[in-house]
Amino acid sequence: MKKKTVLITIAIFLNALTLISQETGTFKDPRNGKVYKTIKIGTQTWMAENLRYNVSIGCWGYNDEISNVLTYGYLYDWETAKKVCPSGWHLPSDAEWTTLTNYLGVDSIAGGKLKEIGTTHWASPNAGATNESGFTALPGGYRNNGGAFDGIGGGGSWWSSTESGTNNAWSWCMNYGYSYVARSYNNKANGFSVRCIKD
């Protein structure tokens, strides 16, 4: 029994060490001068913030309020999201999102490792949130294809570049009430958050 306890403790320590040793950095978007935190998770380098690049079509601040953009970034429809990342970065594919969640463990706990801790931005209880990954997912809500905004503080949805039929594309979602990441397909006209991944 003692040997088993020691082995479990070592495994937990090594897992924590892997997460702690991840590389952080910054990236300055040459298009508007905004500086983003970056985080290397496994073999992937992600922006550790939602994208805040304004384009004239297919891009909205939640409730059209600039204060929401500063915290949560813009919401983009899928067609815009595909081409909005700066040079050297791209909208992650469904497979790249899967690689991220697999690296952090199973989907049932990966959301907690991705979400910002506490309830400054997330509604209580922000279940399972540890942000061990440094990804710092924020609940920017969404804009539906009818133009209504909903969900800020309660959840966040992020586009992948992968289609699911003619009208839909895959997205990855997190919620204040659970620690898992939900993969689902949604209408391409919805406005979701964007996290760019390095080429």
Secondary structure, DSSP 8 states (H G I E B T S, - for coil): -HHHHHHHHHHHHHHHHHHHT--EEEEE-TTT--EEEEEEETTEEEESS------SSSEE-GGG-HHHHHHH--EE-HHHHTT-S-TTEE---HHHHHHHHHHTS-HHHHHHHHB-SSSSSS-TT-TT---TTS--B--EEEE-TTS-EEEETTEEEEEEEEE-SSSEEEEEEEETT-SS-EEEEEETTSBBB---EE-
